[in-house]
Amino acid sequence: MRVNLPLASAALLIAMGCATTASERVDEKVVEKLAGFERTGETVGCLNVRSISSIDAADEKTFLVRVGVNDYYVNEARGRCSGATSNFNHLEYTLTAAQLCRLDVIRVVDNQTGTFYGSCSLGDFERLKDKAPAEADEAS
């Protein structure tokens, strides 16, 4: 059997490219903010949407949710929300009640064109607390 080496090499490179994924984008500002908190283990399934001040993506699975002025929760999505950390996209969700809950779907949408990029369902909302000053310094 005769094998054409350049074709075999090209096929191997293509297969390797398919087996790896591009590294996901991380929002360093959100990651830094998240590092100043400690997870409490206390979870809730829903948050009142009127009390949510902001939702920021640290990466394509981790969301920092600000409630009111100084309360924070972390949400680990079930699956990746492709494009969630891009400055050119925003998050959208549809509510059936006045709460944002576990398993609700959030969508990633382009700011200018309205193009849909991806979606994921939310996990539980875990309450965060400020780290002690010594712990916060070590995390930085």
A tleap script that builds the chain and sets N, CA, C and O, in Angstrom:
source leaprc.protein.ff14SB
mol = sequence {
  NMET ARG VAL ASN LEU PRO LEU ALA SER ALA
  ALA LEU LEU ILE ALA MET GLY CYS ALA THR
  THR ALA SER GLU ARG VAL ASP GLU LYS VAL
  VAL GLU LYS LEU ALA GLY PHE GLU ARG THR
  GLY GLU THR VAL GLY CYS LEU ASN VAL ARG
  SER ILE SER SER ILE ASP ALA ALA ASP GLU
  LYS THR PHE LEU VAL ARG VAL GLY VAL ASN
  ASP TYR TYR VAL ASN GLU ALA ARG GLY ARG
  CYS SER GLY ALA THR SER ASN PHE ASN HIE
  LEU GLU TYR THR LEU THR ALA ALA GLN LEU
  CYS ARG LEU ASP VAL ILE ARG VAL VAL ASP
  ASN GLN THR GLY THR PHE TYR GLY SER CYS
  SER LEU GLY ASP PHE GLU ARG LEU LYS ASP
  LYS ALA PRO ALA GLU ALA ASP GLU ALA CSER
}
set mol.1.N position { 0.844 -1.173 0.000 }
set mol.1.CA position { 0.000 0.000 0.000 }
set mol.1.C position { 0.890 1.238 0.000 }
set mol.1.O position { 1.845 1.342 0.770 }
set mol.2.N position { 0.563 2.135 -0.852 }
set mol.2.CA position { 1.344 3.352 -0.992 }
set mol.2.C position { 0.589 4.507 -0.326 }
set mol.2.O position { -0.598 4.702 -0.589 }
set mol.3.N position { 1.271 5.274 0.537 }
set mol.3.CA position { 0.642 6.388 1.244 }
set mol.3.C position { 1.294 7.679 0.782 }
set mol.3.O position { 2.519 7.800 0.752 }
set mol.4.N position { 0.480 8.613 0.432 }
set mol.4.CA position { 0.978 9.916 0.042 }
set mol.4.C position { 1.233 10.709 1.323 }
set mol.4.O position { 0.285 11.122 1.992 }
set mol.5.N position { 2.501 10.925 1.671 }
set mol.5.CA position { 2.870 11.548 2.935 }
set mol.5.C position { 2.295 12.954 3.110 }
set mol.5.O position { 1.773 13.246 4.185 }
set mol.6.N position { 2.361 13.841 2.114 }
set mol.6.CA position { 1.783 15.170 2.326 }
set mol.6.C position { 0.280 15.113 2.624 }
set mol.6.O position { -0.206 15.873 3.463 }
set mol.7.N position { -0.460 14.230 1.955 }
set mol.7.CA position { -1.896 14.125 2.221 }
set mol.7.C position { -2.158 13.561 3.607 }
set mol.7.O position { -3.070 14.014 4.298 }
set mol.8.N position { -1.369 12.575 4.021 }
set mol.8.CA position { -1.533 11.994 5.357 }
set mol.8.C position { -1.233 13.035 6.429 }
set mol.8.O position { -1.928 13.105 7.443 }
set mol.9.N position { -0.194 13.846 6.205 }
set mol.9.CA position { 0.154 14.903 7.161 }
set mol.9.C position { -0.948 15.945 7.251 }
set mol.9.O position { -1.293 16.397 8.342 }
set mol.10.N position { -1.495 16.321 6.118 }
set mol.10.CA position { -2.576 17.306 6.106 }
set mol.10.C position { -3.802 16.766 6.828 }
set mol.10.O position { -4.446 17.493 7.584 }
set mol.11.N position { -4.130 15.500 6.602 }
set mol.11.CA position { -5.282 14.897 7.271 }
set mol.11.C position { -5.074 14.864 8.780 }
set mol.11.O position { -6.009 15.102 9.544 }
set mol.12.N position { -3.839 14.569 9.213 }
set mol.12.CA position { -3.535 14.542 10.636 }
set mol.12.C position { -3.684 15.933 11.246 }
set mol.12.O position { -4.248 16.075 12.331 }
set mol.13.N position { -3.186 16.954 10.564 }
set mol.13.CA position { -3.312 18.323 11.063 }
set mol.13.C position { -4.774 18.745 11.163 }
set mol.13.O position { -5.165 19.398 12.130 }
set mol.14.N position { -5.576 18.379 10.181 }
set mol.14.CA position { -6.999 18.718 10.219 }
set mol.14.C position { -7.671 18.018 11.393 }
set mol.14.O position { -8.465 18.630 12.107 }
set mol.15.N position { -7.363 16.751 11.595 }
set mol.15.CA position { -7.950 16.001 12.711 }
set mol.15.C position { -7.541 16.601 14.047 }
set mol.15.O position { -8.357 16.673 14.966 }
set mol.16.N position { -6.282 17.035 14.170 }
set mol.16.CA position { -5.827 17.647 15.415 }
set mol.16.C position { -6.556 18.957 15.663 }
set mol.16.O position { -6.898 19.267 16.804 }
set mol.17.N position { -6.797 19.724 14.618 }
set mol.17.CA position { -7.516 20.983 14.756 }
set mol.17.C position { -8.941 20.778 15.215 }
set mol.17.O position { -9.475 21.592 15.969 }
set mol.18.N position { -9.565 19.701 14.769 }
set mol.18.CA position { -10.936 19.404 15.176 }
set mol.18.C position { -10.996 18.907 16.610 }
set mol.18.O position { -12.020 19.065 17.275 }
set mol.19.N position { -9.923 18.314 17.094 }
set mol.19.CA position { -9.928 17.740 18.434 }
set mol.19.C position { -9.697 18.784 19.516 }
set mol.19.O position { -9.978 18.534 20.688 }
set mol.20.N position { -9.192 19.939 19.141 }
set mol.20.CA position { -8.942 20.976 20.130 }
set mol.20.C position { -9.933 22.103 19.933 }
set mol.20.O position { -10.471 22.296 18.843 }
set mol.21.N position { -10.166 22.845 21.006 }
set mol.21.CA position { -11.078 23.983 20.911 }
set mol.21.C position { -10.289 25.255 21.165 }
set mol.21.O position { -9.255 25.238 21.832 }
set mol.22.N position { -10.778 26.334 20.636 }
set mol.22.CA position { -10.141 27.617 20.881 }
set mol.22.C position { -10.310 27.965 22.356 }
set mol.22.O position { -11.330 27.646 22.966 }
set mol.23.N position { -9.309 28.616 22.915 }
set mol.23.CA position { -9.433 28.982 24.325 }
set mol.23.C position { -10.530 30.026 24.470 }
set mol.23.O position { -10.667 30.933 23.649 }
set mol.24.N position { -11.298 29.875 25.524 }
set mol.24.CA position { -12.398 30.806 25.705 }
set mol.24.C position { -11.882 32.105 26.296 }
set mol.24.O position { -10.914 32.117 27.057 }
set mol.25.N position { -12.536 33.187 25.941 }
set mol.25.CA position { -12.148 34.509 26.396 }
set mol.25.C position { -12.564 34.687 27.849 }
set mol.25.O position { -13.632 34.235 28.262 }
set mol.26.N position { -11.712 35.348 28.613 }
set mol.26.CA position { -11.978 35.628 30.018 }
set mol.26.C position { -12.003 37.137 30.200 }
set mol.26.O position { -11.149 37.838 29.658 }
set mol.27.N position { -12.968 37.646 30.954 }
set mol.27.CA position { -13.030 39.069 31.267 }
set mol.27.C position { -12.255 39.283 32.564 }
set mol.27.O position { -12.747 38.975 33.649 }
set mol.28.N position { -11.043 39.812 32.442 }
set mol.28.CA position { -10.140 39.951 33.588 }
set mol.28.C position { -10.728 40.821 34.696 }
set mol.28.O position { -10.504 40.543 35.874 }
set mol.29.N position { -11.478 41.873 34.343 }
set mol.29.CA position { -12.073 42.742 35.366 }
set mol.29.C position { -13.062 41.968 36.225 }
set mol.29.O position { -13.087 42.123 37.446 }
set mol.30.N position { -13.869 41.142 35.592 }
set mol.30.CA position { -14.865 40.357 36.329 }
set mol.30.C position { -14.172 39.276 37.153 }
set mol.30.O position { -14.564 39.021 38.291 }
set mol.31.N position { -13.144 38.639 36.588 }
set mol.31.CA position { -12.389 37.614 37.318 }
set mol.31.C position { -11.735 38.232 38.555 }
set mol.31.O position { -11.737 37.627 39.627 }
set mol.32.N position { -11.177 39.432 38.407 }
set mol.32.CA position { -10.549 40.126 39.536 }
set mol.32.C position { -11.587 40.458 40.608 }
set mol.32.O position { -11.329 40.288 41.799 }
set mol.33.N position { -12.745 40.926 40.190 }
set mol.33.CA position { -13.828 41.232 41.134 }
set mol.33.C position { -14.257 39.956 41.861 }
set mol.33.O position { -14.444 39.967 43.078 }
set mol.34.N position { -14.411 38.868 41.126 }
set mol.34.CA position { -14.818 37.580 41.690 }
set mol.34.C position { -13.785 37.063 42.696 }
set mol.34.O position { -14.146 36.413 43.677 }
set mol.35.N position { -12.506 37.349 42.456 }
set mol.35.CA position { -11.435 36.903 43.353 }
set mol.35.C position { -11.519 37.571 44.725 }
set mol.35.O position { -10.941 37.068 45.688 }
set mol.36.N position { -12.218 38.680 44.826 }
set mol.36.CA position { -12.380 39.375 46.099 }
set mol.36.C position { -13.483 38.791 46.966 }
set mol.36.O position { -13.743 39.285 48.063 }
set mol.37.N position { -14.134 37.738 46.477 }
set mol.37.CA position { -15.233 37.106 47.208 }
set mol.37.C position { -14.898 35.666 47.552 }
set mol.37.O position { -14.018 35.041 46.960 }
set mol.38.N position { -15.626 35.173 48.517 }
set mol.38.CA position { -15.532 33.777 48.931 }
set mol.38.C position { -16.908 33.151 48.728 }
set mol.38.O position { -17.925 33.768 49.044 }
set mol.39.N position { -16.940 31.939 48.206 }
set mol.39.CA position { -18.211 31.231 48.034 }
set mol.39.C position { -18.693 30.751 49.394 }
set mol.39.O position { -17.905 30.252 50.197 }
set mol.40.N position { -19.984 30.903 49.649 }
set mol.40.CA position { -20.535 30.532 50.952 }
set mol.40.C position { -21.138 29.135 50.957 }
set mol.40.O position { -21.308 28.541 52.022 }
set mol.41.N position { -21.459 28.609 49.793 }
set mol.41.CA position { -22.151 27.327 49.734 }
set mol.41.C position { -23.661 27.474 49.842 }
set mol.41.O position { -24.396 26.512 49.614 }
set mol.42.N position { -24.134 28.677 50.189 }
set mol.42.CA position { -25.572 28.954 50.277 }
set mol.42.C position { -26.094 29.229 48.866 }
set mol.42.O position { -25.621 30.146 48.196 }
set mol.43.N position { -27.052 28.447 48.424 }
set mol.43.CA position { -27.584 28.646 47.075 }
set mol.43.C position { -29.077 28.921 47.113 }
set mol.43.O position { -29.792 28.504 48.024 }
set mol.44.N position { -29.516 29.633 46.094 }
set mol.44.CA position { -30.944 29.851 45.862 }
set mol.44.C position { -31.217 29.504 44.407 }
set mol.44.O position { -30.336 29.617 43.555 }
set mol.45.N position { -32.430 29.085 44.134 }
set mol.45.CA position { -32.799 28.706 42.773 }
set mol.45.C position { -33.215 29.881 41.918 }
set mol.45.O position { -33.121 29.819 40.692 }
set mol.46.N position { -33.681 30.968 42.553 }
set mol.46.CA position { -34.184 32.130 41.809 }
set mol.46.C position { -33.773 33.425 42.491 }
set mol.46.O position { -33.545 33.466 43.700 }
set mol.47.N position { -33.683 34.485 41.688 }
set mol.47.CA position { -33.478 35.840 42.190 }
set mol.47.C position { -34.563 36.725 41.601 }
set mol.47.O position { -34.933 36.575 40.436 }
set mol.48.N position { -35.073 37.652 42.413 }
set mol.48.CA position { -36.063 38.607 41.932 }
set mol.48.C position { -35.397 39.501 40.894 }
set mol.48.O position { -34.382 40.137 41.175 }
set mol.49.N position { -35.964 39.549 39.705 }
set mol.49.CA position { -35.336 40.276 38.601 }
set mol.49.C position { -35.243 41.778 38.882 }
set mol.49.O position { -34.336 42.438 38.374 }
set mol.50.N position { -36.153 42.324 39.672 }
set mol.50.CA position { -36.092 43.758 39.995 }
set mol.50.C position { -34.909 44.103 40.888 }
set mol.50.O position { -34.464 45.250 40.915 }
set mol.51.N position { -34.400 43.121 41.616 }
set mol.51.CA position { -33.276 43.389 42.514 }
set mol.51.C position { -31.923 43.186 41.835 }
set mol.51.O position { -30.893 43.561 42.396 }
set mol.52.N position { -31.907 42.601 40.639 }
set mol.52.CA position { -30.644 42.360 39.932 }
set mol.52.C position { -30.140 43.663 39.322 }
set mol.52.O position { -30.806 44.274 38.487 }
set mol.53.N position { -28.944 44.077 39.759 }
set mol.53.CA position { -28.335 45.308 39.240 }
set mol.53.C position { -27.519 45.044 37.983 }
set mol.53.O position { -27.515 45.857 37.058 }
set mol.54.N position { -26.822 43.896 37.949 }
set mol.54.CA position { -25.998 43.575 36.784 }
set mol.54.C position { -25.679 42.087 36.752 }
set mol.54.O position { -25.687 41.402 37.775 }
set mol.55.N position { -25.396 41.611 35.542 }
set mol.55.CA position { -24.908 40.248 35.330 }
set mol.55.C position { -23.700 40.371 34.409 }
set mol.55.O position { -23.824 40.832 33.275 }
set mol.56.N position { -22.538 39.959 34.893 }
set mol.56.CA position { -21.301 40.058 34.120 }
set mol.56.C position { -20.672 38.682 33.974 }
set mol.56.O position { -20.602 37.913 34.933 }
set mol.57.N position { -20.215 38.381 32.766 }
set mol.57.CA position { -19.591 37.087 32.498 }
set mol.57.C position { -18.100 37.141 32.804 }
set mol.57.O position { -17.383 37.983 32.264 }
set mol.58.N position { -17.634 36.243 33.669 }
set mol.58.CA position { -16.200 36.103 33.929 }
set mol.58.C position { -15.575 35.276 32.809 }
set mol.58.O position { -14.475 35.568 32.340 }
set mol.59.N position { -16.298 34.242 32.394 }
set mol.59.CA position { -15.938 33.416 31.250 }
set mol.59.C position { -17.254 32.925 30.648 }
set mol.59.O position { -18.315 33.452 30.983 }
set mol.60.N position { -17.205 31.947 29.785 }
set mol.60.CA position { -18.426 31.538 29.087 }
set mol.60.C position { -19.321 30.619 29.912 }
set mol.60.O position { -20.345 30.146 29.418 }
set mol.61.N position { -18.947 30.362 31.163 }
set mol.61.CA position { -19.775 29.535 32.053 }
set mol.61.C position { -20.059 30.190 33.395 }
set mol.61.O position { -20.997 29.790 34.085 }
set mol.62.N position { -19.270 31.188 33.780 }
set mol.62.CA position { -19.336 31.766 35.120 }
set mol.62.C position { -19.828 33.205 35.058 }
set mol.62.O position { -19.254 34.046 34.368 }
set mol.63.N position { -20.908 33.470 35.797 }
set mol.63.CA position { -21.509 34.799 35.798 }
set mol.63.C position { -21.516 35.373 37.208 }
set mol.63.O position { -21.885 34.691 38.164 }
set mol.64.N position { -21.105 36.635 37.330 }
set mol.64.CA position { -21.154 37.363 38.590 }
set mol.64.C position { -22.421 38.206 38.554 }
set mol.64.O position { -22.594 39.055 37.680 }
set mol.65.N position { -23.302 37.960 39.516 }
set mol.65.CA position { -24.601 38.635 39.546 }
set mol.65.C position { -24.627 39.575 40.747 }
set mol.65.O position { -24.450 39.149 41.888 }
set mol.66.N position { -24.847 40.855 40.475 }
set mol.66.CA position { -24.951 41.850 41.544 }
set mol.66.C position { -26.425 42.064 41.841 }
set mol.66.O position { -27.229 42.316 40.944 }
set mol.67.N position { -26.758 41.957 43.114 }
set mol.67.CA position { -28.136 42.141 43.563 }
set mol.67.C position { -28.148 43.327 44.515 }
set mol.67.O position { -27.413 43.345 45.503 }
set mol.68.N position { -28.982 44.318 44.216 }
set mol.68.CA position { -28.999 45.513 45.048 }
set mol.68.C position { -27.686 46.258 44.917 }
set mol.68.O position { -27.130 46.381 43.825 }
set mol.69.N position { -27.195 46.757 46.053 }
set mol.69.CA position { -25.976 47.557 46.039 }
set mol.69.C position { -24.723 46.722 46.302 }
set mol.69.O position { -23.731 46.857 45.587 }
set mol.70.N position { -24.760 45.869 47.313 }
set mol.70.CA position { -23.540 45.165 47.717 }
set mol.70.C position { -23.681 43.661 47.877 }
set mol.70.O position { -22.814 43.042 48.495 }
set mol.71.N position { -24.714 43.053 47.358 }
set mol.71.CA position { -24.859 41.603 47.439 }
set mol.71.C position { -24.471 40.991 46.099 }
set mol.71.O position { -24.840 41.494 45.038 }
set mol.72.N position { -23.724 39.902 46.167 }
set mol.72.CA position { -23.261 39.248 44.949 }
set mol.72.C position { -23.520 37.750 45.011 }
set mol.72.O position { -23.483 37.130 46.074 }
set mol.73.N position { -23.784 37.195 43.839 }
set mol.73.CA position { -23.958 35.758 43.658 }
set mol.73.C position { -23.115 35.339 42.468 }
set mol.73.O position { -22.830 36.147 41.584 }
set mol.74.N position { -22.714 34.073 42.447 }
set mol.74.CA position { -22.051 33.514 41.280 }
set mol.74.C position { -22.979 32.452 40.713 }
set mol.74.O position { -23.640 31.727 41.457 }
set mol.75.N position { -23.021 32.368 39.397 }
set mol.75.CA position { -23.842 31.360 38.741 }
set mol.75.C position { -22.969 30.608 37.752 }
set mol.75.O position { -22.351 31.208 36.873 }
set mol.76.N position { -22.924 29.298 37.901 }
set mol.76.CA position { -22.196 28.432 36.969 }
set mol.76.C position { -23.221 27.878 35.991 }
set mol.76.O position { -24.038 27.030 36.348 }
set mol.77.N position { -23.173 28.362 34.761 }
set mol.77.CA position { -24.140 27.932 33.748 }
set mol.77.C position { -23.950 26.462 33.411 }
set mol.77.O position { -22.871 25.896 33.584 }
set mol.78.N position { -25.011 25.870 32.933 }
set mol.78.CA position { -24.963 24.466 32.488 }
set mol.78.C position { -24.630 24.487 31.002 }
set mol.78.O position { -25.521 24.590 30.158 }
set mol.79.N position { -23.359 24.390 30.692 }
set mol.79.CA position { -22.903 24.494 29.312 }
set mol.79.C position { -22.281 25.857 29.075 }
set mol.79.O position { -22.356 26.741 29.929 }
set mol.80.N position { -21.666 26.023 27.913 }
set mol.80.CA position { -21.000 27.281 27.567 }
set mol.80.C position { -21.962 28.244 26.903 }
set mol.80.O position { -22.820 27.850 26.114 }
set mol.81.N position { -21.802 29.509 27.237 }
set mol.81.CA position { -22.533 30.599 26.597 }
set mol.81.C position { -21.541 31.286 25.660 }
set mol.81.O position { -20.931 32.287 26.034 }
set mol.82.N position { -21.378 30.765 24.466 }
set mol.82.CA position { -20.386 31.282 23.524 }
set mol.82.C position { -20.570 32.772 23.289 }
set mol.82.O position { -21.670 33.233 22.984 }
set mol.83.N position { -19.484 33.517 23.435 }
set mol.83.CA position { -19.495 34.949 23.179 }
set mol.83.C position { -19.956 35.801 24.346 }
set mol.83.O position { -20.074 37.018 24.201 }
set mol.84.N position { -20.221 35.203 25.496 }
set mol.84.CA position { -20.768 35.959 26.635 }
set mol.84.C position { -19.825 37.036 27.144 }
set mol.84.O position { -20.287 38.040 27.687 }
set mol.85.N position { -18.517 36.861 26.987 }
set mol.85.CA position { -17.561 37.835 27.514 }
set mol.85.C position { -17.194 38.927 26.510 }
set mol.85.O position { -16.444 39.842 26.847 }
set mol.86.N position { -17.701 38.846 25.309 }
set mol.86.CA position { -17.362 39.840 24.288 }
set mol.86.C position { -18.020 41.183 24.582 }
set mol.86.O position { -19.189 41.246 24.962 }
set mol.87.N position { -17.253 42.254 24.399 }
set mol.87.CA position { -17.792 43.605 24.574 }
set mol.87.C position { -18.800 43.961 23.488 }
set mol.87.O position { -19.542 44.934 23.624 }
set mol.88.N position { -18.831 43.180 22.415 }
set mol.88.CA position { -19.722 43.467 21.298 }
set mol.88.C position { -21.064 42.752 21.426 }
set mol.88.O position { -21.923 42.881 20.555 }
set mol.89.N position { -21.244 42.002 22.505 }
set mol.89.CA position { -22.477 41.239 22.713 }
set mol.89.C position { -23.136 41.627 24.028 }
set mol.89.O position { -22.508 42.219 24.906 }
set mol.90.N position { -24.402 41.286 24.145 }
set mol.90.CA position { -25.110 41.457 25.413 }
set mol.90.C position { -25.926 40.207 25.705 }
set mol.90.O position { -26.136 39.369 24.828 }
set mol.91.N position { -26.383 40.092 26.944 }
set mol.91.CA position { -27.179 38.943 27.364 }
set mol.91.C position { -28.657 39.305 27.353 }
set mol.91.O position { -29.037 40.417 27.717 }
set mol.92.N position { -29.480 38.362 26.934 }
set mol.92.CA position { -30.934 38.533 26.955 }
set mol.92.C position { -31.555 37.308 27.607 }
set mol.92.O position { -31.006 36.208 27.538 }
set mol.93.N position { -32.692 37.507 28.231 }
set mol.93.CA position { -33.442 36.380 28.784 }
set mol.93.C position { -34.921 36.725 28.767 }
set mol.93.O position { -35.300 37.895 28.811 }
set mol.94.N position { -35.747 35.697 28.703 }
set mol.94.CA position { -37.196 35.849 28.719 }
set mol.94.C position { -37.703 35.274 30.031 }
set mol.94.O position { -37.329 34.167 30.419 }
set mol.95.N position { -38.549 36.025 30.707 }
set mol.95.CA position { -39.058 35.590 32.003 }
set mol.95.C position { -40.514 35.164 31.900 }
set mol.95.O position { -41.297 35.750 31.152 }
set mol.96.N position { -40.862 34.141 32.658 }
set mol.96.CA position { -42.268 33.746 32.759 }
set mol.96.C position { -42.849 34.245 34.073 }
set mol.96.O position { -44.065 34.229 34.265 }
set mol.97.N position { -41.984 34.686 34.973 }
set mol.97.CA position { -42.393 35.270 36.251 }
set mol.97.C position { -41.438 36.427 36.521 }
set mol.97.O position { -40.634 36.774 35.656 }
set mol.98.N position { -41.512 37.019 37.687 }
set mol.98.CA position { -40.660 38.160 38.021 }
set mol.98.C position { -39.328 37.713 38.602 }
set mol.98.O position { -38.680 38.462 39.334 }
set mol.99.N position { -38.917 36.479 38.272 }
set mol.99.CA position { -37.671 35.955 38.806 }
set mol.99.C position { -36.819 35.354 37.699 }
set mol.99.O position { -37.328 34.853 36.697 }
set mol.100.N position { -35.508 35.418 37.909 }
set mol.100.CA position { -34.554 34.733 37.042 }
set mol.100.C position { -34.141 33.487 37.814 }
set mol.100.O position { -33.647 33.588 38.937 }
set mol.101.N position { -34.339 32.319 37.224 }
set mol.101.CA position { -34.201 31.065 37.970 }
set mol.101.C position { -33.248 30.075 37.317 }
set mol.101.O position { -32.882 30.199 36.148 }
set mol.102.N position { -32.862 29.088 38.118 }
set mol.102.CA position { -32.091 27.943 37.647 }
set mol.102.C position { -32.840 27.348 36.454 }
set mol.102.O position { -34.067 27.248 36.464 }
set mol.103.N position { -32.100 26.964 35.451 }
set mol.103.CA position { -32.588 26.386 34.194 }
set mol.103.C position { -33.186 27.406 33.230 }
set mol.103.O position { -33.511 27.048 32.098 }
set mol.104.N position { -33.344 28.684 33.648 }
set mol.104.CA position { -33.746 29.706 32.677 }
set mol.104.C position { -32.627 29.842 31.649 }
set mol.104.O position { -31.451 29.688 31.977 }
set mol.105.N position { -32.996 30.127 30.420 }
set mol.105.CA position { -32.027 30.222 29.324 }
set mol.105.C position { -31.651 31.680 29.097 }
set mol.105.O position { -32.517 32.547 28.979 }
set mol.106.N position { -30.345 31.938 29.037 }
set mol.106.CA position { -29.874 33.267 28.645 }
set mol.106.C position { -29.264 33.147 27.256 }
set mol.106.O position { -28.636 32.144 26.917 }
set mol.107.N position { -29.460 34.189 26.463 }
set mol.107.CA position { -28.987 34.204 25.084 }
set mol.107.C position { -27.925 35.285 24.923 }
set mol.107.O position { -27.999 36.340 25.553 }
set mol.108.N position { -26.945 35.016 24.079 }
set mol.108.CA position { -25.893 35.977 23.753 }
set mol.108.C position { -26.225 36.553 22.387 }
set mol.108.O position { -26.374 35.817 21.411 }
set mol.109.N position { -26.343 37.889 22.321 }
set mol.109.CA position { -26.800 38.565 21.112 }
set mol.109.C position { -25.838 39.698 20.764 }
set mol.109.O position { -25.390 40.432 21.645 }
set mol.110.N position { -25.523 39.838 19.469 }
set mol.110.CA position { -24.663 40.914 18.977 }
set mol.110.C position { -25.349 42.260 19.200 }
set mol.110.O position { -26.534 42.413 18.901 }
set mol.111.N position { -24.600 43.240 19.727 }
set mol.111.CA position { -25.154 44.564 20.026 }
set mol.111.C position { -25.690 45.291 18.801 }
set mol.111.O position { -26.726 45.952 18.884 }
set mol.112.N position { -25.002 45.182 17.662 }
set mol.112.CA position { -25.396 45.957 16.489 }
set mol.112.C position { -26.376 45.240 15.579 }
set mol.112.O position { -27.350 45.837 15.120 }
set mol.113.N position { -26.129 43.975 15.316 }
set mol.113.CA position { -26.943 43.275 14.318 }
set mol.113.C position { -28.087 42.469 14.913 }
set mol.113.O position { -29.020 42.092 14.204 }
set mol.114.N position { -28.016 42.202 16.218 }
set mol.114.CA position { -29.037 41.366 16.835 }
set mol.114.C position { -28.844 39.889 16.544 }
set mol.114.O position { -29.714 39.070 16.841 }
set mol.115.N position { -27.684 39.547 15.953 }
set mol.115.CA position { -27.391 38.152 15.631 }
set mol.115.C position { -27.254 37.342 16.911 }
set mol.115.O position { -26.592 37.764 17.860 }
set mol.116.N position { -27.876 36.196 16.926 }
set mol.116.CA position { -27.842 35.277 18.061 }
set mol.116.C position { -26.550 34.472 18.000 }
set mol.116.O position { -26.269 33.840 16.981 }
set mol.117.N position { -25.750 34.482 19.085 }
set mol.117.CA position { -24.473 33.769 19.102 }
set mol.117.C position { -24.502 32.469 19.877 }
set mol.117.O position { -23.797 31.526 19.518 }
set mol.118.N position { -25.281 32.396 20.905 }
set mol.118.CA position { -25.307 31.185 21.710 }
set mol.118.C position { -26.247 31.341 22.876 }
set mol.118.O position { -26.818 32.408 23.100 }
set mol.119.N position { -26.400 30.264 23.614 }
set mol.119.CA position { -27.260 30.298 24.792 }
set mol.119.C position { -26.806 29.231 25.776 }
set mol.119.O position { -26.067 28.311 25.426 }
set mol.120.N position { -27.259 29.374 26.999 }
set mol.120.CA position { -26.983 28.380 28.034 }
set mol.120.C position { -28.046 28.516 29.108 }
set mol.120.O position { -28.703 29.551 29.224 }
set mol.121.N position { -28.205 27.469 29.884 }
set mol.121.CA position { -29.166 27.555 30.981 }
set mol.121.C position { -28.404 27.781 32.280 }
set mol.121.O position { -27.287 27.297 32.464 }
set mol.122.N position { -29.032 28.520 33.161 }
set mol.122.CA position { -28.399 28.895 34.415 }
set mol.122.C position { -28.415 27.757 35.423 }
set mol.122.O position { -29.273 26.876 35.381 }
set mol.123.N position { -27.450 27.796 36.324 }
set mol.123.CA position { -27.419 26.876 37.452 }
set mol.123.C position { -27.975 27.586 38.673 }
set mol.123.O position { -28.675 28.591 38.546 }
set mol.124.N position { -27.669 27.071 39.851 }
set mol.124.CA position { -28.077 27.729 41.093 }
set mol.124.C position { -27.280 29.009 41.279 }
set mol.124.O position { -26.172 29.141 40.759 }
set mol.125.N position { -27.842 29.942 42.017 }
set mol.125.CA position { -27.162 31.184 42.368 }
set mol.125.C position { -26.529 30.978 43.741 }
set mol.125.O position { -27.234 30.756 44.726 }
set mol.126.N position { -25.189 31.052 43.806 }
set mol.126.CA position { -24.491 30.855 45.077 }
set mol.126.C position { -24.082 32.201 45.656 }
set mol.126.O position { -23.413 33.002 45.002 }
set mol.127.N position { -24.499 32.432 46.901 }
set mol.127.CA position { -24.189 33.697 47.580 }
set mol.127.C position { -22.679 33.813 47.790 }
set mol.127.O position { -22.001 32.835 48.107 }
set mol.128.N position { -22.174 35.026 47.607 }
set mol.128.CA position { -20.764 35.324 47.837 }
set mol.128.C position { -20.638 36.255 49.026 }
set mol.128.O position { -21.549 37.031 49.315 }
set mol.129.N position { -19.510 36.178 49.716 }
set mol.129.CA position { -19.226 37.146 50.781 }
set mol.129.C position { -17.829 37.683 50.558 }
set mol.129.O position { -16.986 37.025 49.948 }
set mol.130.N position { -17.590 38.896 51.063 }
set mol.130.CA position { -16.266 39.499 50.933 }
set mol.130.C position { -15.234 38.627 51.624 }
set mol.130.O position { -15.480 38.086 52.702 }
set mol.131.N position { -14.072 38.496 50.987 }
set mol.131.CA position { -12.971 37.776 51.626 }
set mol.131.C position { -12.391 38.650 52.725 }
set mol.131.O position { -12.480 39.876 52.673 }
set mol.132.N position { -11.799 38.004 53.716 }
set mol.132.CA position { -11.082 38.744 54.748 }
set mol.132.C position { -9.947 39.496 54.061 }
set mol.132.O position { -9.434 39.020 53.049 }
set mol.133.N position { -9.535 40.664 54.580 }
set mol.133.CA position { -8.490 41.453 53.908 }
set mol.133.C position { -7.232 40.660 53.558 }
set mol.133.O position { -6.686 40.849 52.471 }
set mol.134.N position { -6.756 39.785 54.436 }
set mol.134.CA position { -5.542 39.005 54.150 }
set mol.134.C position { -5.776 38.050 52.986 }
set mol.134.O position { -4.897 37.879 52.142 }
set mol.135.N position { -6.964 37.418 52.928 }
set mol.135.CA position { -7.289 36.494 51.840 }
set mol.135.C position { -7.403 37.238 50.520 }
set mol.135.O position { -6.955 36.738 49.488 }
set mol.136.N position { -7.996 38.425 50.539 }
set mol.136.CA position { -8.166 39.209 49.315 }
set mol.136.C position { -6.806 39.627 48.757 }
set mol.136.O position { -6.617 39.644 47.541 }
set mol.137.N position { -5.848 39.967 49.646 }
set mol.137.CA position { -4.511 40.347 49.191 }
set mol.137.C position { -3.803 39.171 48.536 }
set mol.137.O position { -3.104 39.352 47.539 }
set mol.138.N position { -3.974 37.957 49.086 }
set mol.138.CA position { -3.344 36.768 48.524 }
set mol.138.C position { -3.922 36.420 47.164 }
set mol.138.O position { -3.206 35.913 46.301 }
set mol.139.N position { -5.223 36.688 46.955 }
set mol.139.CA position { -5.883 36.352 45.690 }
set mol.139.C position { -5.441 37.285 44.571 }
set mol.139.O position { -5.520 36.916 43.399 }
set mol.140.N position { -4.981 38.477 44.906 }
set mol.140.CA position { -4.603 39.456 43.879 }
set mol.140.C position { -3.290 39.168 43.252 }
set mol.140.O position { -2.849 39.910 42.374 }
savepdb mol mol.pdb
quit
